[in-house]
């Protein structure tokens, strides 16, 4: 047996295996499809006032259990509620809906929908309202004149920022999910650390 034949027989198989492994990890390879799902927070049941941080004379904020590292914060002003999504460690915060009725979280059936990619949250969908304005320019919370789904991306997906008019869009919930999922797919897993 010659030296060349011995080297090929001995190292050829290892070299071939290394080339196959390299070819399998090249960027052009099709990735496994992402599984998009939803999780829900029932705001009627999962929101609690936090009196520990409220200064005297101000309204206590309300925190609602979210999904993963996220929660909802309901901040009250003199006459309305503003709703934010935030990371539990407060490293991320984003306004979802402003000027909502103070009793927003107590309205029957009120939920937040968390969009998940392979089980990890990347966006939240929340129903928000527009109200008729009273004679003093304050909103009349008893008179809803508009309704929309607000779709906002979480940390790393801030480019997801849509609204869907529920009165003008057939299957508005489905459309909101589609916008969130398309926004995820535009960036995908690249550059996002979970």
Secondary structure, 3 states (H helix, E strand, C coil): CCHHHHHHHHHHHHHHHHHHHHHHCCCCCCCCCCCEEEEEEEHHHHEEEECCCCCCCCCCEEEEECCCCEEEEEEECCCCEEEEEEECCCCCEEEEEEEECCCHHHCCCCEEEEEEECCEEEEEEEEEEEEEECCCCCEEEEEEEEEEEEEEECCCCCCCEEEEECCCCCCHHHHHHHHHHHHHHHHCCCCCCC
